[in-house]
Amino acid sequence: MTKSNLKLGTGPMMTGVSYMIPVICLGGILQSIGTMIGGPSIGGDTSSFAGMLYAGGSIAMSFVVPVLAAYIAYGICDRPGIAPGLVIGMLSVNYKIGFVGGIIGGYAVGYFCKFIKDKFSLSKDLQSLMPLLIIPILGGIFAVVFMGYLVGPLIGGLQTILIGLFSQMAEGPRVLFGLVFGAMVGVDFGGPVTKIATTVANGLVADGVIGPEGAKVVCCMVPPLSLGLASLIFPKKFSKTERANGPSALVLGCCQVTEGGLPYLLRDPLHVWPAVIPGTAIAAAIAMYFNVGSPVMMGGFFAFPVMTNVLPGAILGVLFGVVISTGLLGIIRKDIKESDDQIEPDDSASASFKDFDITIKEG
């Protein structure tokens, strides 16, 4: 695969993922430390040290999608794409459509900015305004229009409809509900499909129904735990970057930061989906079967002390889910070729600063 092909295909995605990983690790670890110190209900506390740590981690996690979108755009259009990419990523967060919206928006605004950069030119004296002012402003306008009138309403409206349908399903057989709930979590690890399931679970807690929330705590731990564990058990099936992320993914999984598995999913969805979705589905079904309940929405293992029917339900759910997904990853994923293991994100823009050359003439 040539460099040019990378840039038109997976290169920008890998660039976005590489810049996104430290943000996920920072946010997830801060949330984890806050939860360890302050307990699973720390999310509502902003005065204590633990509460401030958790709040800082939550803020960092809110940057994940904007950073992903910004550096996808950067991988396509170099530095002029960063500011519009941040805008479209933040709009994706505001519309609650997660990294799916960030990916779509990052590619869209990146290619829009690249089109402006390639097709339009100014005089030599004004050329420096293109990357500093003109492209970012036009890209920002495009981001607002694209997300506000197309992607946001489309995906957001679909989510609203599906949330209503899924709410009705919650009144049916518990195990079937758990299977569907867990499968949805396994699709996008905190993205818009996961939000459909978790919105219903969070809403039911307010009505005193804590079973779906217990299933949520259990199955949301499975993706990062299984992917992190698999990267350590089957090192030949994971890239150097993925192996390096393994310990962080395990820590994030213990604290129910499902996004810890996103770097793996975005790099290789066709092999991650068939391995992780069965694990999350089984984990949630086991939790629903044993009527595991959680009055808190976050915490992972640290939430277990305040949950109901942890033994055997929650323990078995996490154990079976992780074992199934880890085993399937070992079977489904192929060994990484040495040449593939050396592929780096498309970061050719870092070698050139010509976009920001500013010439100031005297007199």
N, C-alpha and C positions, 0 to 999 in steps of 0.2 A: 504494500500500500504506500503510495507516494505521499509526500507532504501535502500537496494540493488536495488530494482526495481526503486526507484527514481533516483538512480545514472545512471541507464541504460536508463532512459526515460526523464522525464521533469526536474529532479533535476539539471543537468548542465545548462539547459536553464534558469531556475529560478535564479540560481547563477549568470549567465551572465546578466540577466535583473536587478537584485538587485544592481549590481555594475555599470550598465549603467545608471540607473536613475539619480544619482547625477550629472553625466557628462552632460546629457541632460538638467537638470535644470540649471546648471551653465552656459552652453553655451547659452541656450535660453534666460535666464534672462539678461545676459550681452548684447546680441543682442537687446533685448527688450528695455533696458535702453538706449543703444546707439541710437536706433531708436526714442525713446521718446524725447531725447535731441536734436538730430541732424536732424531728419526728415527721410522720407523714402528713400532718395538718399544717406544716410550716408555710404552705402557699398563701395563707391569709395573713401572715405576720410580716410586717415591714419595719418593725422597730428593733428587733433583736439582731445580733450579728448573723445568726443562722438565717433569719428571714431576709436580711439584706443580701447574703450570699445567694439564696434561692432566687430572689428578685433579679439580681445581676445575671444569673444563669438564664432566667426566663427572657430577659432583654436580649442576651446573646443569641438565644434560640430564635428570637423573632427576626434576627439578621440572616438566618440560614438561607431562606428563599431569595431575598434581595441579592445576597452575595453570589448565589448560584446563577441567577439571571444576569447579573452585571458581568460576570466573568465568562458566561457563554457569549454574551454580546462582545466582550473584549476579545475572545478567541476568534471572532468573525471580523470585527471592525477595528481592532486595536483600542487604544485608550479613549477615543471619542465615544465608544459604545458604553463605557462604564457608567456614566451618570444616568443616561436614559435606561440602562439596564437596572440600576438600583431603583429607579422610579417604578418601572413596570413590575419588578419583584415585590416592592412594597405594596403596590396596588393589588397584586395577587394575594398577599397576606390579608389585606383589608377586605377583599372579597371572599376570604376563607376558602380559596381553591388551591392553596399550598404549592408544593414544588411542581405539580403538573402545569399550573398556570405560569410558574416561574420559567419552566423549560420552554413552553410555547412562546411566552413573551420574550424570553431572552433571545431565542432564534429570530423571532419576528423583528424586534427592534434592532438586533445586530445586523441583519441583512438590509433593513431599511437604511440604517446609518452607512453601511458599506455602499449602498446604491448612491446615496447623496455624495459620499466621498469620492466615488469613482466617476460619476457622471457629471458633476458640476465643479466648476473651478472659478476662482476669482483672479483678479490681477495679482501680480507677484507681491505687491505691497500689502494686499489684503488677505493673501493666502493663509497667513497664520491664524486668521479669525475662524477658519473652517473647523479645525479640531477643538478650539477653545470655546467657541461661542455658537457658531451657526449649526454645526452637526448636533451638539448636545441639546440645543433648544428645539430644533426640528424633531429630534429623536424623542425628547420629552413630550412634545405635543402628540406625536404618533403614539407613544406609550399610553397617554391618558385616553385617547380616542379608541385605540385598539382594545385596551382592557375595559374601559368604561362602557363601550357600546357593543362589543363583540364577545370577547372571551368571558369577562366577568358575569354579565347577565346570562349567557348561555350555560356555563358550567354551574353558576350559582343557582339558577332557576331549576336546573336538573337535580341538583342536590336537594333543594326544598321539596320537590316531588318525591324523591326517593326516601327522604327522611320520614315523610308521612306514611309511605308504604311500609317502611321498615318498622315504624312505631306500631302499626297494626299487627305485624308479624310477632312482636314481642308478647302478644297475648296468646300465642299458640304454644305448641310443645316446646319445652325448655331446651331439650337436647338439639332439636332442629334449629332453634333460634341460635344456640351456641355455635353450631357448625357454620351457619351463614355469617354470624357476627365475626368469628375468628377468620374466616376466609376473606372477609372484607378488610380486616386489619392487615392480612398478608399481601394484599394487592399493592398497597402504596405506603405502608409504614408511616402513617400520620398524614397522608395526603387527603384529597377530597373524598375518596371512597371510605377511608378510615373515619373521616369526620362525620359521615352519615351514621355510622354505627355508634361512635362515641357520643354524638349529640343526643341520640336516643337514650343511651345509658346514663349520661349525665342528667338528663331531664327526669328520668325515672327516680333518681336519688332524691330529688326534691319532693317526690310523692311518697317517699318511704320505701320504694322498691329498690333494693340494693344488690339483687342477684346479677343483673347485666353488668353492673359496675365491677363486681367481683370477677366476672369473666373477662372484662376489659383489662383489669390489672394483670391477670394471669397471662392472657394471650399476647398482650403488648410487650411482654418481656421476651417472648420467644425469638423474634427475628434477630435482634442484635446478639443474644446469647448463642443461638445456633450458628450464625454466620461467624462470630468471633471464635467460637470453639472449633468450627470446621476449618477455619484458616490456620489454626494451630495443629490440628490433628492431620489434616491433609494439605501440607504446605505446597506440594507440587501442583495443586489445583488452584492456587491463588497467586496473584502477582506480589511483588515485593511490597508495594504500597498497601495492598490488602492485608498481607501478613503483619505489617507494622501496625495496622489499625486494629488487629485482633484483640489485644489486651484492653484497649479503650472501649471497643464494642462490648466486651464482657462486663466491664464496670457499668457502662451505660445501660446494658440490659438488666443488670441486678437492680437498677433504680428505675426501671420502666421508661427509659428514654428510647422509644422505638426508633426514632430518627438515627440512632447509632448504626442501624443497618442500611441506611440510605446509600452510602457510597458503594456498597456491594451491589445493591439493586440497580442503581443507575449505570454501573459498569457492565452488568451482565444480567439483564432482566429475564431473558429467555431460559436461563438455567437456575435463577434464584426463585422465580415464581413457582414452578412445579415442586420445588423442594420445601419452601417455607410455608406456602398456603396450606398444605395438609397438616403441618405442625401447629399452626395457629388455630386452624379449625378444630382439631382434636383437643387442643388445650382448652379452648373456650367451651367445647361440648362437655368435657369432663368437669369443668368448673360449674357449669349449669346443672349437670346431673347431680352433683353433690351439694347443690344449692349454696355455693360459695357466695358470700356477700361482702361488699366493701362500702363503708360510709364515706370513704375518701376517694378522690379521683386520681391520685398519683402516689408513687412511693415504691412500687415494686416489692422486694423482700422487706423493706422497711415499713410497708403498710400491713404486712401480715399480722402483727400483734393486735391491730384493731379490727381485723376482718373476722368473719364467721366461717366456720367449717374449713379452716385452713388445713387441718388434718382430717381426712386424707386429701380432700378435694383440690386445694390450691397447689399443694406440693406435687401431687400426681399430675395435675394439669401442666405445670411448668416442666416437670421431668419428662413426661411422654412427648410433649410438644417439641422440646429441645432435642431429645433423642431421635425422634422421627425426622425432623428437619435436618439435623446434622448428618444422619445416615444417608438421607436422600441427596444432600449436597455432595457427599463423598461418591455416590453412585452416578449422579447426573453430570456433575461438572467434569470437564476433561482436563488433563494435565496442561499446564501453561507451557507453551514452547519458549525456549530461551530467547528467541527473537521477539516474541510478543511481550515477554517480561521486561524488555528494555524500552518499550514504547512509552514515551513521556507525553504529558499533556501538550497540546499545541500552544506553545508559549513563545512563538517566534517574534511576537510583537515586542517582547522585552529586550530584544537585541537592537531595536531601532527606536530612536527618539526623534526622528525627523518630523513627526506630526507636531511636535511642540517647539520647533525651531522658531524663534521670534527675532526678527531683525528690526532694530530701532535705528532709524537714520537721523542724524543731526542736521539742523539747519533747514 
